[in-house]
Amino acid sequence: MKYTSIMLSGGLMLLLGAGCKPSASDSFSIKGTIKGVDSGVVVLQQFDEEERTRKVLDSVVFRNGAFELKGKVENPEMMTIIVKPGNWVANVFVENSDMTFASDTAGALHYDYTGYGGDKGANLKDPVITGSSNQESYQTFDKEPQQLKFADAFAGLNKAYDAEKDPKLKEKMKLKFDSLGKLSNAWQLKWINEYLVKQPSSVAGAYILSNYYRMNSDMAIPEIDALLSKMDGAAKQSVYYRGILKRVNSRKAVMVGKNAPDFQLLKRDSSSFKLSSLKGKYVMLDFWASWCKPCREGIPHWKKVYQQYQPKGFEIVSITNDSRRSDWIRALDQEQMPWIQVADEFPVKNRTARVISQYEAPFLPFYILLDKEGKILVRSGEEKDIDQKLKALL
């Protein structure tokens, strides 16, 4: 099982100031009701794809379970409504139109992320939303019978996995998750392809593809390019299209045949290491973390490879994705890896680490092999791909 490294951060900013009310054609109004909360505050949050932060687009005090949110958006976007007290949460595709929102706290799915520095609240179950064509399009995808079947199957597997006490059986169950995930991905990709042919300007289509690509960022570049080429109009102007395009262009910059970007990180003893200092050697970049079980399981293999090829001009640089230094140090003491060890940097709290982002490593473990001049020879999550290339070279 591969481990993705995707992290978000939160932040609030009031965007709307005083001014003239826009006309109905270029503004939105969301008239909402919620059963189970008589009074409080309702907040509309916008997620900034570029900065990966949240901003408050509107906030109102409400009574008798009714409220109205107003504002203006440049392009349709999926946003979050939060009702307080209680942090009752629902997502809604906001566009400049007259919209309605109706929900009930009964049946909401509660969550508690306080142990991870997050919030405690509940996701509202099946709110009824009208007036947004993009919301309707997204609901068509989200409520597809086959999509619901996959959701039920994953829920069943999760329940069985949590209940299983035997570690060996739990490991076998992970194979079922992988198998089901492949079937689900294949279905989603087919649906997205067909939908974009019919609705190339749909922002909802761009949003659905963005979510898919976030969880499958190792998909072939020609495949994602082909999907992007299907979009036009509002879809192409959306934050979702621009976000995917930025990621794809970043991947193209570190494809096989490109020069590996230089970087500088700190070793365990706080001395500085620079990748360019290894020019003249074949170098494998090993993206890993102490919490990544497949990463740890692969270490004995790489010890054998290192012993065999290091005298012939081969070096390994392991770049940890650990955010806690103590976890990294503990793993180094346990694993006793004889090659270069450095720690990636997290310039912004709760954001993806700097070098792993620069190299577009889609999951852990991930390996990148460089030639003596620093050109990328192999990008892979499979040990055998590196082994075969090293055998041919050395």
RODOMI-411450 format. One record per atom (N, C-alpha, C): residue in one letter; x, z, y. Coordinates in steps of 0.001 Angstrom, whole numbers, plus 500000, padded with zeros to 6 digits. Atoms other than C-alpha are relative to their C-alpha. Layout:
# residues N
AXZY
...
***
This chain:
# residues 394
M500844500000498808
M500000500000500000
M500881500000501244
K499243500066498765
K501406498975503401
K499388500938501030
Y500468499075498975
Y501149501305506382
Y500130499342501357
T499955500564498666
T500167499912509752
T500337501078501003
S499645499042498950
S501365501516512935
S499289499614501279
I500795500309498843
I498705501281515391
I499526501303500605
M500385498744499392
M498179504126517987
M499413499729501375
L500644500154498714
L495982504509521043
L500228501228500853
S499936498842499120
S496128506715524097
S498779500001500892
G501194499881499166
G493362507978526376
G500374500294501438
G499788499697498591
G493079508169530140
G498776499594500768
L501218500263499269
L490293508210532673
L500331499618501435
M499812500408498608
M490025506475536029
M498664499511500536
L501251500432499400
L487014506047538289
L500234498679500725
L499745501339499464
L486764502379539148
L499084499638501161
L500962500483499028
L483629501976541228
L499939500892501230
G500135499243498768
G483496503030544844
G498703499644500696
A501214500307499248
A480819502869547493
A500037498554500450
G500071501380499550
G479615499495548569
G498617499448499798
C501303500629500150
C476754497069548599
C499702499736498548
K500410500256501371
K474801496680545419
K500045498506499727
P499947501419500315
P475594493337543756
P498628499503499569
S501264500559500469
S472764490985542924
S499927500096498491
A500198499824501435
A471267491166539448
A500779498985499184
S499345501065500757
S472970487909538458
S501476500287499741
D498579499734500197
D476468489312538810
D500270501492499812
S499823498580500260
S475943492966537851
S499216500378498748
F500749499550501172
F474665494983534925
F499269501295500312
S500752498760499968
S472127497723534532
S499674500360498562
I500327499523501351
I471801499789531352
I499041501177500132
K500986498924499981
K468591501811531224
K499934500599498602
G499865499387501316
G469010504308528419
G499161501237499791
T500658498758500407
T467209507050526547
T500711500518498756
I499411499392501184
I468544509514524011
I499190501235499620
K500729498846500506
K466591511953521876
K501009501024499468
G499124498946500499
G468212515283521141
G500883500607501059
V499250499453498864
V469960515765524501
V499117499833501230
D500957500079498895
D467648516628527376
D500657499672501330
S499332500222498720
S470154516678530234
S501505500114499828
G498547499957500064
G473826516280530955
G500609498875500811
V499298501096499338
V476223513513531918
V500224498880498992
V499705501151500851
V476536510019530482
V501088499166500677
V498824500708499482
V479781508064530889
V500110498635499310
L499709501323500552
L480514504362530418
L501492499761500119
Q498550500190500017
Q484147503809529376
Q500358498570499626
Q499459501335500262
Q486031500519529440
Q501395500152499405
F498683499925500628
F489015500045527123
F500890498901500541
D499041500955499456
D492026498376528729
D500926499548498879
E499216500531501108
E493564496155526035
E501488499930500332
E498606500163499605
E496761495612528013
E500724501340500032
E499372498688499856
E497494499253528853
E499631500947498869
R500493499171501108
R495637500648525804
R499586501379500502
T500550498778499423
T493931503234527972
T498512499790500275
R501437500076499718
R490328504050528817
R499733500349501456
K500365499783498608
K488755503905532262
K498492500226500099
V501418499761499773
V485416505220533508
V499464498922500936
L500603501046499179
L483296502336534775
L498805500534500784
D501099499336499306
D480281504473535663
D499720501330499319
S500317498672500527
S479158508076535221
S498816500548500780
V501198499502499321
V475726509590535975
V499489501274499337
V500703498825500510
V473908512890535626
V498601499557499586
F501332500407500449
F470676512532533621
F499156501221499641
R500966498975500371
R467553514578532918
R498910499390499146
N501092500433500876
N464727514367530388
N500413498864499064
G499511500959500984
G466909512261528106
G500063498563500473
A499990501376499492
A466889509190530409
A501102499823501044
F498916500268499048
F469661507562532429
F500051498512500321
E499746501404499667
E470725504335534128
E501449499861500459
L498627500310499645
L474269502997534295
L500037498646500693
K499928501256499250
K475211500267536779
K501453499630500265
G498657500461499662
G478223498162537619
G500111498499499890
K499716501433500068
K479842494768537357
K501213499784499105
V498856500352500837
V482158493175534797
V500377498543500246
E499553501384499815
E484286490061535198
E499635499150498800
N500343500682501242
N483729489115531559
N499344501012499069
P500607499063500956
P481632490608528741
P501061500766499229
E499052499155500735
E483396493503527015
E499259501044499180
M500498498877500785
M482748496017524270
M500462501278500673
M499694498738499325
M482557499434525935
M499390501161499226
T500460498805500688
T481725502995524976
T499128500840500916
I500867499046499309
I478814505158526086
I500224501371499373
I499801498631500476
I479503508900525827
I498999500909500702
V500993499078499462
V476704511427526285
V500512501428499811
K499520498628500033
K477731514995527174
K498901500933500502
P499089499367500955
P477444517786526180
P499824499465498582
G500056500406501394
G478262517015522566
G500849498805499647
N499224501214500270
N480323513836522974
N499307499095498985
W500746500950500824
W477637511613521443
W500437498597500423
V499302501251499676
V479298508174521252
V499307498791499381
A500489501279500530
A478094504588520860
A500721498868500719
N499381501178499401
N479693501191521466
N498920498996500384
V500967500995499528
V477855498531523437
V500741498865500697
F499404501169499359
F478777494989524498
F499338499816501359
V500549500042498640
V478314495061528268
V500249498634500620
E499879501237499233
E477649491896530241
E499083500118501206
N500787499917498773
N476123491238533649
N498566499549499749
S501408500264500291
S472431491497532757
S499260501323500020
D500814498791500109
D469557493963532543
D499911500387498531
M499909499570501386
M470137495923529360
M499242501310499791
T500600498719500355
T468410498779527544
T500759500593498821
F499295499274501052
F469857501428525248
F499114501160499565
A500829498914500518
A467858503778523001
A500627500549498728
S499382499402501178
S469281506251520492
S499460501396499759
D500445498692500441
D468698509509518672
D501205500702499382
T498867499266500555
T471203512230517822
T499828500279498500
A500238499774501432
A469577512608514392
A500758498969499172
G499272500896500895
G471753511143511644
G501359499566500505
A498689500375499457
A474858510842513857
A501115500465499074
L498852499677500846
L478197510862512049
L501007500809500811
H499130499104499230
H480230513828513265
H501476499802499634
Y498554500093500216
Y484022513766513665
Y500681501133500747
D499227498947499356
D486692516287514620
D501477499622499944
Y498598500401499911
Y490104515035515795
Y500811500998500818
T499298499013499178
T491078518224517625
T501351500381499396
G498737499693500654
G493789518835515032
G501083498992500295
Y499041501059499670
Y495430515600516198
Y500096499790501515
G499953500112498544
G495039516239519915
G498874499179500575
G501128500795499542
G491770514296520116
G498764500832500285
D501261499353499663
D488112515131520666
D499189500332498760
K500986499683501018
K485229516488518658
K498671499450500484
G501252500590499572
G481924514643518718
G499267499355498847
A500792500669501034
A479582512305516849
A499689498570500418
N500369501394499767
N478957508559516534
N498507499829499760
L501438500195500110
L475309507755517211
L499684498900499000
K500344500938501066
K473617505935514355
K499020498937500490
D500850501162499743
D472198502456514997
D499202500072501296
P500755500063498740
P471304502592518716
P499355498632500166
V500709501265499755
V468806499926519762
V500391499503501388
I499472500547498749
I470347497712522446
I499423498608500222
T500539501320499674
T468690494768524174
T500607499507501314
G499574500582498732
G469628492374526977
G501421499489500017
S498622500481500075
S473158491503525779
S500118499011498855
S499888501025501041
S473626488230523918
S501225500247499126
N498798499710500787
N477116489294522851
N499778501171499051
Q500351498895500890
Q475753492549521439
Q499233499467498788
E500775500580501093
E473273490520519383
E500904499238499037
S499086500759500852
S476054488251518117
S500862500930499157
Y499182499053500762
Y478227491194517140
Y499180500688498913
Q500869499357500992
Q475299492877515374
Q499734499072498816
T500190500966501088
T474778489688513367
T501136500108498992
F498832499841500870
F478297490095512011
F500007501374499332
D499870498627500494
D478216493872511643
D498946500357498958
K501097499672500919
K474900493926509782
K499769498927498936
E500095500987501088
E475520490951507488
E499887500741498663
P500151499319501295
P474366491949503975
P501319500169499246
Q498728499892500718
Q477800491193502510
Q500927501015500670
Q499207499009499266
Q479484493238505240
Q499564501423499634
L500526498681500360
L477224496184504413
L500365500374498566
K499596499735501383
K478023495827500711
K501446500475499930
F498597499573499962
F481735496069501458
F500120501414500564
A499959498664499394
A481129499108503676
A499582501066498990
D500454499051501025
D479203500843500884
D501052500179498909
A498975499933501047
A481920499992498359
A501198500827500456
F498880499212499460
F484664501402500602
F499621501481500082
A500455498611499897
A482590504544501201
A500017500670498632
G499998499462501355
G482180505007497451
G501406500292499506
L498611499801500407
L485899504569496840
L500629501201500716
N499468498866499235
N486770507022499611
N499513501330499438
K500572498775500551
K484442509618498146
K500652500357498668
A499373499766501302
A485896509191494671
A501465500391500152
Y498586499703499770
Y489461509260496012
Y500173501448500469
D499915498629499490
D488863512506497913
D499710501031498909
A500382499059501059
A487310514105494831
A501019500063498870
E499039500049501101
E490088513064492433
E501180500943500246
K498911499023499865
K492698515770491815
K501307499526499362
D498809500473500713
D495115513900489523
D500783499024500885
P499207500878499121
P497926512367491685
P500203498600499421
K499782501309500618
K498528509552489177
K498750499134500097
L501256500750499898
L494873508549489136
L499723499599501454
K500177500337498582
K494803508663492943
K500842498780500372
E499146501158499734
E497707506214493020
E499378498723499451
K500661501171500585
K495828503854490692
K498807499565500844
M501165500326499173
M492781504086492930
M500384499223501246
K499554500746498826
K494855502734495824
K500002498496499733
L500041501421500362
L495057499438493939
L498594499438500183
K501384500434499804
K491256499277494048
K499712499787501482
F500155500180498553
F491369499764497823
F500611498677500435
D499316501243499632
D493878496903498129
D499206498784499548
S500772501115500547
S491801494620495910
S498721499765500794
L501231500116499222
L488573495364497770
L500305499517501413
G499606500426498662
G490391494927501080
G500258498505500077
K499738501442500028
K491528491436500101
K498703499203499949
L501304500683500087
L487981490423499169
L499264500074501339
S500661499826498707
S486629491859502419
S500637499119501066
N499290500836499018
N489304490095504488
N499661498526499825
A500311501408500266
A488599486761502818
A498600499658500501
W501369500241499531
W484888487088503546
W499942499974501522
Q500014499934498536
Q485469488105507171
Q500623498757500621
L499316501165499447
L487890485248507781
L499130498753499892
K500913501134500174
K485411482731506389
K498870500068501023
W501089499821499037
W482643484173508562
W500476499659501405
I499457500243498660
I484836484081511691
I500229498512500227
N499772501445499887
N485877480465511047
N498702499257500267
E501287500691499866
E482277479314510645
E499329500333501329
Y500645499583498752
Y481074481317513642
Y500654499327501207
L499312500594498861
L483755479982516012
L499726498502500117
V500371501421499951
V482871476404515065
V498650499840500694
K501346500076499424
K479241477082516031
K499939500563501415
Q500065499313498707
Q479886479391519002
Q501407500173500590
P498604499921499540
P483336478558520461
P500194500798501283
S499845499285498730
S482629480234523819
S499524501452499924
S500518498638500156
S481289483518522401
S501099501046500142
V499044498899499832
V483180486571523667
V499925500933498791
A500145499180501207
A481779488462520688
A500865499446498870
G499152500617501018
G483576485973518441
G501463500332500217
A498616499638499684
A486854486642520252
A500259501464499670
Y499869498565500300
Y486260490389519878
Y500121500238498498
I499972499847501459
I485577490105516143
I501347499526499445
L498701500501500439
L488726488007515655
L501115500966500403
S498997499047499541
S490745490502517716
S500074501201499062
N500023498877500941
N489645493345515439
N500600499611498654
Y499467500471501281
Y490462491287512360
Y501519499868500065
Y498560500235499875
Y493913490313513631
Y500770501307500158
R499335498701499841
R494714493915514586
R500317500617498647
M499803499431501333
M494361494891510922
M500710499038499052
N499338501008500840
N495939491672509570
N501007499221500835
S499085500644499054
S498713490976512059
S501162499274499336
D498985500775500697
D500921489486509347
D499466498657499521
M500547501283500436
M498612486506508831
M500850498862500548
A499151501131499637
A500327483127509036
A499702499533501423
I500174500428498609
I500905481947512599
I499175498720500118
P500851501195499894
P499448478450511974
P498518500321499802
E501391499627500260
E496286480150510682
E499356500640501223
I500572499366498814
I495775482344513742
I499972499015501167
D500012501039498957
D496738479426516042
D498773499104499857
A501155500862500250
A494017477331514410
A498711500677500445
L501193499271499574
L491431480032515064
L499917500073501522
L499990499941498540
L492492480431518696
L499637498654500620
S500264501339499452
S492273476664519218
S498515499650499979
K501444500258500074
K488570476786518348
K499255500540501218
M500695499327498904
M487745478924521411
M500077499228501306
D499996500557498653
D486788477746524860
D499105500865500890
G500910499320499086
G484840478895527918
G500286501481500161
A499900498558499773
A484152482623528290
A500872500680498949
A499175499396501056
A485808483414524955
A501479499911500347
K498597500218499673
K489088481957526180
K500431500806501228
Q499705499188498819
Q488843484000529406
Q499983501494499690
S500188498592500343
S488253487263527544
S501316500738499788
V498828499162500264
V490682490157527204
V500404499909498532
Y499719500045501436
Y490420489702523443
Y500823498771499640
Y499213501220500223
Y491681486105523421
Y501415500185500553
R498691499823499380
R494499486990525834
R500859500991499210
G499260499016500780
G495458489999523725
G500578499417498728
I499516500638501229
I495703487970520517
I501137499037500331
L498994500994499615
L497653485209522279
L501327500668500336
K498771499286499652
K500152487736523642
K500728500462498744
R499396499544501242
R500737489192520174
R500608498831499214
V499516501170500732
V501109485748518615
V501282499465500640
N498791500471499309
N503625484668521272
N501177500938499768
S498940499037500299
S505579487880520663
S500547499772498597
R499561500288501368
R505679487064516954
R500850498736499954
K499250501256499992
K506885483538517671
K501417500199500529
A498675499727499426
A509798485000519655
A500946500630498989
V499150499365501020
V511039486810516530
V499749499384498617
M500173500719501258
M510306484186513883
M501350499724499347
V498789500439500691
V512815483077511281
V500622498847500773
G499278501010499234
G515469481012513052
G500268500406501437
K499795499518498638
K515216482902516348
K501120501047500027
N498987498963499827
N517949485160517717
N499319501364500102
A500582498661499987
A517180488828517093
A500246500659501356
P499796499296498726
P516594490747520348
P500944501195499814
D499097498851500071
D519345493251521009
D499225501261500390
F500611498733499615
F518369496913521262
F501037501113499898
Q499115498835500000
Q519984500281521831
Q499162501245499709
L500712498789500392
L518810503491520107
L501007501093499662
L499130498861500294
L520173506937519326
L500039500314498513
K499825499538501368
K521579508078516011
K499648501497499913
R500297498589500226
R521067511517514495
R500837500920500888
D499112499149499202
D524069512944516367
D499891499726501491
S500280500355498598
S522645511526519651
S500990499008500589
S499135501078499512
S525395508919519903
S499192498712500039
S500754501233499776
S524268505470520996
S500433498901499031
F499733501151500870
F523971502501518648
F499388498757500632
K500486501268499473
K523650498885519781
K500062498954498899
L500059500978501082
L522559496147517384
L501115498966500120
S498997501046499811
S524952493598518891
S501397500432499558
S498695499521500456
S527867495811517795
S500295499583498563
L499825500381501404
L527305494517514236
L500171498493499813
K499789501447500135
K527872490825514995
K501213499743499122
G498955500278500973
G529996489306512273
G499646500527498620
K500482499489501288
K528020491074509521
K498567499526499763
Y501406500174500345
Y524813490342507672
Y499334501367500150
V500640498719499680
V522371493029508808
V498534499966499572
M501421499833500310
M519059494227507390
M499432501115500864
L500741498992499257
L516728496024509786
L498898500535499100
D500951499342500899
D514659498515507799
D499081500884500837
F500977499209499256
F511523499727509610
F499270500909499022
W500527499038500951
W510355502906507920
W499549501265500745
A500345498689499446
A509073506471508456
A499996501013498864
S499941498953501031
S509344509778506621
S498681500157499276
W501327499827500589
W505578509842506001
W499545498799499175
C500360501239500695
C505554506336504477
C500515500052498564
K499598499837501405
K505574506753500687
K500705498768499441
P499277501183500503
P506483503109499831
P501400499869500591
C498663500038499381
C509388503388502298
C500961500890499225
R499155499039500706
R510735506447500515
R500277499537498576
E499832500478501376
E510191504901497078
E501006498856499910
G499077501133500011
G512301501882498074
G501454500378500249
I498634499588499636
I515373503903499111
I500995499890498842
P499037500163501104
P516992504063495618
P500425498551499789
H499665501421500135
H516807500262495446
H501012499582501059
W499106500422498924
W518481499837498830
W501369500659499886
K498692499383500248
K521234502272497838
K500836499135499065
K499294500885500930
K522133499943494949
K500438498717500715
V499685501223499254
V521976496885497221
V501162500247500958
Y498950499668499026
Y524149498593499825
Y501345500167499308
Q498758499795500752
Q526731499627497247
Q500596498670499561
Q499545501291500499
Q526899496057495949
Q500526499098501120
Y499691501001498988
Y527047494139499237
Y500722500531501238
Q499350499474498802
Q528436496486501895
Q501485499612500084
P498588500431499937
P532070495675500917
P500161498520500344
K499931501439499731
K531228491978501404
K499505499639501400
G500406500291498623
G530118492344505026
G498525500149500261
F501437499760499845
F526544493643504727
F499774501401500555
E500325498683499428
E525030496490506765
E498481500160500090
I501419499670499844
I521640498222506920
I499840500910501205
V500367499126498888
V520090499739510026
V498559500439499772
S501345499466500187
S517103501986509285
S499486500539501330
I500599499631498716
I514806502436512292
I498722500783499710
T501154499187500346
T512410505335511890
T498884499883501030
N501183500008499149
N508883505233513280
N499425501409500137
D500440498609499861
D508655509031513179
D499925500394501469
S500110499497498629
S507369510535516411
S500530501423500115
R499436498646500002
R508580514012515381
R501408499949499418
R498598500059500423
R512362514250515194
R500249500884498774
S499778499066501117
S512190517226512787
S499630499365498658
D500397500683501241
D510351515078510185
D501076499005499571
W498943500989500276
W513019512377510446
W501240500684499443
I498799499278500430
I515905514853510114
I499822500544498580
R500263499459501335
R514293516483507080
R500109498893498949
A499951501122500944
A513892513089505384
A501429499504499806
L498594500419500114
L517511512131506149
L500776500945499094
D499320499015500842
D518719515352504540
D499613499837498528
Q500478500148501371
Q516597514691501461
Q500488498701499361
E499728501325500572
E517357510974501010
E501488499642499987
Q498548500245499964
Q521080510935501948
Q500339498506499980
M499733501428499905
M521119507267502944
M501340499767500697
P498635500130499474
P524727506115503573
P500168498982501124
W499883501019498961
W523942503444506183
W499532500549501356
I500299499593498615
I523133503524509924
I498537500410500135
Q501345499469499771
Q520110505613510916
Q499785500201501501
V500334499814498585
V518468505416514363
V498509500297500127
A501405499643499743
A515203506667515855
A499419499099501078
D500700500828499014
D512781504333517604
D499493500892501132
E500439499263498819
E511526505339521046
E498524499768500271
F501398500086499610
F507987506045522229
F499916500203501520
P499972499861498537
P508135505322525996
P498703500559500573
V501302499490499569
V504411506038526361
V499399500794498853
K500544499120501035
K502851508931524454
K498823499340499283
N501070500526500862
N500613507858521556
N499906498481500002
R499950501459500086
R501624504209521942
R500979499610498916
T499097500490501028
T503438502090519356
T501442500057500498
A498589499869499640
A507210502570519310
A500559498671500526
R499484501146499240
R509367500202521386
R500565498885499131
V499291501052500733
V511592498347518900
V499127499390498908
I500885500548501030
I509034498011516102
I498986499054500632
S500911500898499281
S506707496447518699
S500714498716500397
Q499217501163499580
Q509439494142519982
Q500213499023498847
Y499767500837501175
Y510068492882516460
Y498721499644499246
E501297500327500593
E506344492653515637
E499977500297498501
A500103499576501404
A506731494526512358
A498561500440499759
P501442499756500113
P503110494536511128
P499631501236499198
F500283498833500828
F503391497438508680
F501322500608499544
L498825499337500571
L505789499827506963
L499860500068498485
P498682500414499526
P508059499278505174
P500021498517500355
F499831501403499632
F509162496019506789
F501484499748500215
Y498567500306499997
Y512530494287506514
Y500263498683500726
I499571501216499306
I514300491737508717
I501491499824499749
L498602500289500305
L517561490134507581
L500572499053501049
L499325500790498969
L519986488754510198
L501297499419499464
D498713500570500389
D522932486416509776
D501111500582500872
K498851499426499308
K526410487088511163
K499946499824501509
E500135500242498564
E525436485701514572
E498766500674500592
G501193499308499499
G522264487780514827
G498744499165499962
K501187500843500130
K519838485014513886
K499149500516498838
I500913499480501018
I516761485989511869
I499912499037498816
L500031500797501224
L516953484750508264
L498737500247499178
V501153499624500822
V514090486643506561
V499206501073500727
R500930498958499563
R511039488648507666
R499043500266498843
S500832499761501177
S509206490373504834
S499771501490499776
G500258498640500463
G507628493510503475
G500357500174498546
E499669499987501429
E508909492653499989
E501515500082499798
E498574499846500291
E512260493811498662
E500599498734499406
K499471501157500729
K512623490724496467
K500408498865500933
D499658501075499070
D512697488378499471
D501385500220500607
I498671499676499487
I515725490166500891
I501042499843498887
D499076500081501138
D517346490421497446
D500414498560499720
Q499720501396500329
Q517068486688496813
Q500922499361501037
K499179500591498945
K518564485771500204
K501416500548499961
L498664499404500082
L521451488224499843
L500788499440498822
K499345500557501179
K522212486892496381
K500528498593500301
A499575501364499647
A522360483356497762
A501169500016500984
L498970499938498957
L524573484421500676
L501301500647499512
L498823499186500322
L526915486949499074
L500309500059498521
***
